[in-house]
């Protein structure tokens, strides 16, 4: 069988399995079993498949994933997130689009508590949407900022999805976590600029209102109680990686310990919260680890069958400028994001894209950051972005899917603008990792 026929059959079978609602992880495992039997010689192939799975899941590099998830679970279930949002609210004055700014500020801070864009969207939506509606805010200034800000969760570390991407792409996890900091903060800044300009030009979308006067001492006290301790945990996770003092796994473990201590100080570390945090961590980790096992063997099957080699050979023979090839990849990822989840996209495309990007001599961390942003675009892209349905679930019943779709487009555009900026100025991604010890 020709390599291209094998590729078409493989991708077609994957789409068929997902179309009939077979879980992504099991779809990949089924493909791997069929591929091992066909390409690796029956029973011997299955033995090799098991060896690959064992090697993938015993790698020290993926240890930060369950630790980052546990850290986020502890933060959320012990009620730290609402306190952070309330503290940020105290500092925001009477500015145009005040509550929309709060959504972005809250989303940025919540990103340090969890790498889940869905969780951040749900929390911001359930917390801020009712107040926004009461204040007369229109959907474009309520739903849009919350959708966009929820996506910051994967672009500001700790990011479990970022660790997974780096693991699949065989990229330094520590360097990648540091590399996404500046793009994540830049995206939050772009959101704020957009909100300010639109609120100024169309004030009826976000009507101004009088706010309670809060003394400076009260603001400082709330900051000292809820923001500064969070900043210390961020330092434990990101600062120690940047300084070269701790590996990503060690930093993630310190983050879990710091989160538990902080929850205990607030009086929220009890058996019930610990139990629900551990159960949530085990559920998410199990799913991710099955996906990692599937992606590892899938990549090796593509390589063994000659698909990867042939695709790289075709690309090397093209006369198109390398940046055009990168743009085509980005376009493919955006299109796939309109009907597939981010993890599936990574598992299908990275084993093919990474060797091609290496051939084109582009920085792999730079490309991986673009992939992460593009995948996050898919979370809020009509018609099937998971963030859109999460928003529908927490929004008032009178909010239609059409309104949610419409509100998402400006923020999709801002995400694409960030990708363009990163392509034009790669140092936005590569600068911080270059300073690491």
C-alpha positions as CSV (number, residue, x, y, z in Angstrom):
1,X,0.0,0.0,0.0
2,X,1.3,3.5,-0.9
3,X,2.1,5.9,1.9
4,X,-0.5,8.4,0.9
5,X,-3.2,5.7,0.8
6,X,-2.2,4.6,4.3
7,X,-2.4,8.3,5.5
8,X,-5.8,8.8,4.0
9,X,-7.2,5.6,5.5
10,X,-5.8,6.4,8.9
11,X,-7.1,10.0,9.0
12,X,-10.4,8.9,7.5
13,X,-10.8,6.1,10.1
14,X,-10.0,8.6,12.9
15,X,-12.7,11.0,11.7
16,X,-15.2,8.2,11.3
17,X,-14.6,7.0,14.9
18,X,-14.9,10.5,16.3
19,X,-18.0,11.1,14.2
20,X,-19.7,8.1,15.9
21,X,-18.7,9.6,19.2
22,X,-15.9,7.2,20.1
23,X,-13.8,9.1,22.7
24,X,-10.7,10.6,21.2
25,X,-8.3,8.6,23.4
26,X,-9.9,5.3,22.5
27,X,-10.1,6.2,18.8
28,X,-6.3,6.7,18.7
29,X,-5.7,3.5,20.6
30,X,-7.8,1.5,18.2
31,X,-6.0,3.0,15.2
32,X,-2.7,2.1,16.9
33,X,-3.7,-1.5,17.5
34,X,-4.8,-1.9,13.9
35,X,-1.6,-0.2,12.7
36,X,0.6,-2.3,15.0
37,X,-1.0,-5.5,13.7
38,X,-0.7,-4.5,10.1
39,X,2.7,-2.8,10.0
40,X,4.6,-4.4,12.9
41,X,3.8,-8.1,12.3
42,X,0.8,-9.2,14.4
43,X,1.5,-10.3,17.9
44,X,5.0,-8.8,17.9
45,X,3.5,-5.5,16.9
46,X,1.2,-5.6,19.9
47,X,4.1,-6.3,22.2
48,X,5.9,-3.3,20.7
49,X,2.7,-1.2,21.1
50,X,2.7,-2.1,24.8
51,X,6.4,-1.2,25.2
52,X,5.7,2.2,23.5
53,X,2.9,2.9,25.9
54,X,4.9,1.9,28.9
55,X,7.8,4.1,27.8
56,X,5.5,7.1,27.1
57,X,3.8,7.0,30.5
58,X,6.9,6.4,32.6
59,X,8.6,9.4,31.2
60,X,9.6,11.9,33.9
61,X,8.8,14.8,31.5
62,X,5.0,14.4,31.8
63,X,5.0,14.3,35.6
64,X,4.1,18.1,35.8
65,X,0.8,17.4,34.2
66,X,-1.0,15.8,37.1
67,X,0.7,18.2,39.5
68,X,-0.4,21.3,37.7
69,X,-4.0,19.8,37.4
70,X,-4.0,19.1,41.2
71,X,-2.8,22.6,41.9
72,X,-5.6,24.1,39.9
73,X,-8.2,21.8,41.5
74,X,-7.1,22.8,45.0
75,X,-7.3,26.5,44.1
76,X,-10.8,26.2,42.6
77,X,-12.4,23.9,45.1
78,X,-11.1,25.9,48.1
79,X,-12.7,29.1,46.8
80,X,-9.6,31.1,46.1
81,X,-10.7,32.1,42.6
82,X,-13.7,34.3,43.7
83,X,-11.5,36.1,46.2
84,X,-9.0,37.0,43.5
85,X,-11.8,38.3,41.2
86,X,-13.2,40.4,44.1
87,X,-9.8,41.9,44.9
88,X,-9.2,42.9,41.2
89,X,-12.7,44.5,41.2
90,X,-11.7,46.7,44.1
91,X,-8.8,48.2,42.1
92,X,-10.7,48.9,38.9
93,X,-12.1,52.4,39.0
94,X,-14.9,54.1,37.0
95,X,-13.5,53.3,33.5
96,X,-15.4,52.6,30.3
97,X,-16.3,49.0,30.1
98,X,-15.4,48.4,33.7
99,X,-16.8,44.9,34.0
100,X,-15.3,43.8,30.7
101,X,-11.9,44.9,32.0
102,X,-12.7,42.9,35.1
103,X,-13.3,39.8,32.9
104,X,-9.9,40.2,31.3
105,X,-8.1,40.9,34.6
106,X,-9.9,38.1,36.3
107,X,-9.1,35.7,33.4
108,X,-5.5,36.6,33.5
109,X,-5.2,35.9,37.2
110,X,-7.4,32.8,37.0
111,X,-5.0,31.5,34.3
112,X,-2.4,31.1,37.0
113,X,-4.8,28.9,39.0
114,X,-5.7,26.5,36.3
115,X,-4.7,25.6,32.7
116,X,-8.3,24.9,31.7
117,X,-9.9,27.5,29.4
118,X,-13.3,25.8,29.9
119,X,-13.1,26.1,33.7
120,X,-12.1,29.8,33.5
121,X,-14.9,30.5,31.0
122,X,-17.4,28.8,33.3
123,X,-16.2,30.7,36.4
124,X,-16.0,34.1,34.7
125,X,-19.4,33.5,33.1
126,X,-21.2,32.4,36.2
127,X,-19.6,35.2,38.3
128,X,-19.7,38.2,36.0
129,X,-22.5,37.7,33.5
130,X,-25.4,38.4,35.9
131,X,-23.8,41.6,37.1
132,X,-23.1,42.7,33.5
133,X,-26.7,42.0,32.5
134,X,-27.9,44.0,35.5
135,X,-25.7,47.0,34.5
136,X,-27.1,47.0,30.9
137,X,-24.0,45.6,29.2
138,X,-24.6,44.2,25.7
139,X,-23.6,40.7,24.6
140,X,-20.6,41.9,22.6
141,X,-19.1,43.4,25.8
142,X,-20.1,40.6,28.1
143,X,-19.8,37.3,26.3
144,X,-16.9,38.3,24.0
145,X,-14.5,39.4,26.8
146,X,-15.3,36.3,28.9
147,X,-14.8,33.9,25.9
148,X,-11.5,35.6,25.0
149,X,-10.3,35.8,28.6
150,X,-11.1,32.2,29.3
151,X,-8.6,31.3,26.6
152,X,-5.8,32.9,28.5
153,X,-5.7,29.9,30.7
154,X,-3.6,27.9,28.2
155,X,-1.4,30.8,27.3
156,X,-0.3,31.8,30.8
157,X,1.5,29.1,32.9
158,X,1.0,26.8,34.5
159,X,-0.7,25.2,31.5
160,X,-1.4,21.5,31.4
161,X,-2.3,21.7,27.7
162,X,1.0,23.5,27.1
163,X,2.9,20.7,28.9
164,X,1.0,18.1,26.8
165,X,1.9,20.0,23.6
166,X,5.5,20.2,24.5
167,X,5.6,16.6,25.4
168,X,4.0,15.5,22.1
169,X,6.3,17.8,20.1
170,X,9.4,16.6,22.2
171,X,10.1,20.2,23.2
172,X,11.7,21.4,26.4
173,X,8.7,21.8,28.8
174,X,10.5,24.3,31.0
175,X,11.5,26.6,28.1
176,X,8.0,26.3,26.6
177,X,6.2,27.3,29.8
178,X,8.5,30.4,30.0
179,X,8.0,31.1,26.3
180,X,4.2,31.5,26.6
181,X,4.3,34.1,29.3
182,X,4.9,37.2,27.1
183,X,2.4,36.1,24.4
184,X,-0.2,35.5,27.1
185,X,0.2,38.9,28.7
186,X,0.3,40.5,25.3
187,X,-3.0,38.9,24.4
188,X,-4.6,40.2,27.6
189,X,-3.2,43.7,26.8
190,X,-4.7,43.5,23.3
191,X,-8.1,42.6,24.8
192,X,-8.0,45.5,27.1
193,X,-7.1,48.0,24.3
194,X,-10.0,46.6,22.2
195,X,-12.4,46.9,25.1
196,X,-11.3,50.5,25.9
197,X,-11.6,51.7,22.3
198,X,-15.0,50.0,21.7
199,X,-16.4,51.3,25.0
200,X,-15.3,54.8,24.2
201,X,-16.7,54.7,20.6
202,X,-20.0,52.9,21.6
203,X,-20.6,53.7,25.3
204,X,-24.2,52.2,25.1
205,X,-22.6,48.8,24.8
206,X,-21.1,49.1,28.3
207,X,-22.9,51.9,30.2
208,X,-20.9,53.6,33.0
209,X,-22.2,53.4,36.5
210,X,-21.3,54.7,39.9
211,X,-19.1,52.4,42.0
212,X,-18.6,52.1,45.7
213,X,-15.7,54.1,47.1
214,X,-13.2,51.7,48.5
215,X,-10.4,53.0,50.7
216,X,-6.8,52.5,49.8
217,X,-6.2,50.6,53.0
218,X,-9.0,48.1,52.1
219,X,-7.5,47.6,48.6
220,X,-4.1,47.0,50.0
221,X,-5.4,44.6,52.7
222,X,-7.3,42.5,50.1
223,X,-4.2,42.5,47.8
224,X,-2.0,41.3,50.7
225,X,-4.4,38.6,51.6
226,X,-5.4,37.2,48.2
227,X,-3.1,38.5,45.4
228,X,0.4,38.5,47.0
229,X,0.2,34.9,48.2
230,X,-0.9,33.9,44.7
231,X,2.1,35.8,43.4
232,X,4.3,33.7,45.7
233,X,2.9,30.5,44.3
234,X,3.4,31.8,40.7
235,X,7.0,32.4,41.7
236,X,7.4,28.8,43.0
237,X,6.1,27.5,39.7
238,X,7.5,29.8,37.1
239,X,10.2,31.8,38.8
240,X,12.1,28.7,39.9
241,X,11.9,27.2,36.4
242,X,13.2,30.5,34.9
243,X,16.0,30.8,37.4
244,X,17.1,27.2,36.7
245,X,16.6,26.3,40.4
246,X,13.9,23.7,39.8
247,X,12.8,21.4,37.0
248,X,9.1,21.7,35.8
249,X,8.3,18.7,37.8
250,X,9.9,20.0,41.0
251,X,8.3,23.4,40.5
252,X,4.8,21.8,39.9
253,X,5.2,19.9,43.2
254,X,6.1,23.1,45.0
255,X,3.1,24.7,43.5
256,X,0.8,21.9,44.9
257,X,2.4,22.3,48.4
258,X,2.0,26.1,48.2
259,X,-1.6,25.8,47.1
260,X,-2.4,23.4,49.9
261,X,-0.7,25.7,52.5
262,X,-2.6,28.7,51.1
263,X,-5.9,26.9,51.3
264,X,-5.1,25.8,54.9
265,X,-4.4,29.5,55.8
266,X,-7.8,30.5,54.5
267,X,-9.4,27.6,56.5
268,X,-10.6,25.8,53.4
269,X,-8.3,22.7,53.4
270,X,-10.7,20.0,54.6
271,X,-11.2,16.4,53.8
272,X,-14.1,17.1,51.4
273,X,-12.1,19.6,49.3
274,X,-9.1,17.4,49.2
275,X,-11.2,14.4,48.1
276,X,-12.9,16.3,45.3
277,X,-9.6,17.8,44.1
278,X,-7.9,14.4,44.0
279,X,-10.9,12.8,42.2
280,X,-10.9,15.6,39.6
281,X,-7.2,15.3,39.1
282,X,-7.3,11.6,38.6
283,X,-10.1,11.9,36.0
284,X,-8.4,14.5,33.9
285,X,-4.9,12.9,34.3
286,X,-6.2,9.5,33.2
287,X,-7.7,11.0,30.0
288,X,-4.5,13.0,29.2
289,X,-2.2,10.0,29.8
290,X,-4.3,7.8,27.5
291,X,-4.0,10.5,24.9
292,X,-0.2,10.7,25.4
293,X,0.1,6.9,25.0
294,X,-2.0,7.1,21.8
295,X,-0.1,10.0,20.3
296,X,3.3,8.4,20.9
297,X,2.6,5.2,19.0
298,X,0.6,7.1,16.4
299,X,3.7,9.2,15.7
300,X,5.9,6.1,15.4
301,X,3.5,4.4,13.1
302,X,3.5,7.4,10.8
303,X,7.3,7.4,10.8
304,X,7.6,3.6,10.3
305,X,5.1,3.6,7.4
306,X,7.1,6.3,5.6
307,X,4.3,8.9,5.8
308,X,6.5,11.4,7.7
309,X,9.5,10.9,5.5
310,X,7.5,11.3,2.3
311,X,5.7,14.5,3.5
312,X,9.0,16.0,4.6
313,X,10.5,15.1,1.2
314,X,7.6,16.8,-0.6
315,X,7.9,19.9,1.4
316,X,11.7,20.1,0.8
317,X,11.0,20.0,-2.9
318,X,8.5,22.9,-2.9
319,X,9.6,26.2,-4.3
320,X,7.3,28.2,-2.0
321,X,8.8,30.4,0.7
322,X,9.0,28.6,4.1
323,X,6.7,31.2,5.7
324,X,4.0,30.3,3.2
325,X,4.1,26.7,4.4
326,X,3.9,27.8,8.0
327,X,0.8,29.9,7.1
328,X,-0.8,27.0,5.4
329,X,-0.3,24.9,8.5
330,X,-1.8,27.7,10.7
331,X,-4.8,27.9,8.3
332,X,-5.3,24.1,8.6
333,X,-5.2,24.3,12.4
334,X,-7.8,27.1,12.4
335,X,-10.1,25.2,10.1
336,X,-9.8,22.0,12.1
337,X,-10.5,24.0,15.3
338,X,-14.0,24.8,14.1
339,X,-15.1,21.2,14.5
340,X,-12.4,19.4,16.6
341,X,-11.1,19.7,20.1
342,X,-7.6,20.9,20.7
343,X,-6.0,17.7,21.9
344,X,-7.2,15.8,18.9
345,X,-5.8,18.4,16.6
346,X,-2.4,18.2,18.4
347,X,-2.3,14.4,18.2
348,X,-3.1,14.4,14.5
349,X,-1.0,17.3,13.2
350,X,2.1,17.5,15.5
351,X,3.7,14.2,14.4
352,X,3.5,15.5,10.8
353,X,4.1,19.3,11.3
354,X,7.1,19.1,13.8
355,X,9.5,17.3,11.3
356,X,8.5,19.7,8.6
357,X,9.1,22.8,10.8
358,X,12.5,21.3,11.8
359,X,13.3,20.9,8.1
360,X,12.4,24.5,7.4
361,X,14.8,25.5,10.3
362,X,12.2,27.4,12.3
363,X,12.4,27.5,16.1
364,X,10.2,24.7,17.4
365,X,9.2,26.6,20.6
366,X,8.2,29.6,18.4
367,X,6.0,27.3,16.3
368,X,4.6,25.4,19.3
369,X,3.4,28.7,20.8
370,X,1.6,29.6,17.5
371,X,0.0,26.1,17.6
372,X,-1.2,26.7,21.2
373,X,-2.7,30.0,20.3
374,X,-4.3,28.5,17.2
375,X,-5.8,25.7,19.2
376,X,-7.3,28.1,21.6
377,X,-8.9,30.0,18.7
378,X,-10.7,26.7,18.0
379,X,-12.2,26.7,21.5
380,X,-14.2,29.9,20.7
381,X,-14.7,29.3,16.9
382,X,-18.2,28.5,15.6
383,X,-19.8,26.2,15.2
384,X,-18.5,23.6,17.6
385,X,-15.9,25.4,19.9
386,X,-16.2,24.0,23.4
387,X,-15.9,27.4,24.9
388,X,-19.0,28.5,23.1
389,X,-21.1,25.7,24.5
390,X,-19.6,26.3,28.0
391,X,-20.7,29.9,27.7
392,X,-24.2,28.8,26.6
393,X,-24.4,26.6,29.7
394,X,-23.7,29.4,32.2
395,X,-25.4,32.3,30.3
396,X,-29.0,33.3,30.9
397,X,-31.6,31.4,28.9
398,X,-32.4,34.4,26.7
399,X,-28.9,34.4,25.3
400,X,-28.9,32.6,21.9
401,X,-26.1,30.7,20.3
402,X,-26.2,33.2,17.5
403,X,-25.3,36.0,20.0
404,X,-22.5,33.9,21.4
405,X,-21.1,33.2,17.9
406,X,-21.3,36.9,17.0
407,X,-19.6,38.0,20.2
408,X,-16.7,35.6,19.6
409,X,-15.6,36.9,16.2
410,X,-13.7,40.1,17.4
411,X,-11.7,38.1,19.9
412,X,-10.9,35.4,17.3
413,X,-9.6,38.3,15.2
414,X,-7.4,39.5,18.1
415,X,-6.0,36.0,18.6
416,X,-5.1,36.0,14.9
417,X,-3.5,39.4,15.3
418,X,-1.3,38.0,18.0
419,X,-0.2,35.2,15.7
420,X,0.7,37.8,13.1
421,X,2.7,39.8,15.6
422,X,4.6,36.7,16.8
423,X,5.4,35.8,13.1
424,X,6.7,39.3,12.5
425,X,8.5,39.5,15.9
426,X,9.7,36.0,16.9
427,X,11.6,37.5,19.9
428,X,8.3,37.9,21.6
429,X,8.4,34.2,22.2
430,X,12.1,33.4,22.2
431,X,13.5,36.2,24.3
432,X,12.5,34.9,27.8
433,X,13.7,31.3,27.2
434,X,17.0,32.7,26.0
435,X,17.6,34.3,29.4
436,X,17.0,31.0,31.3
437,X,19.9,29.5,33.3
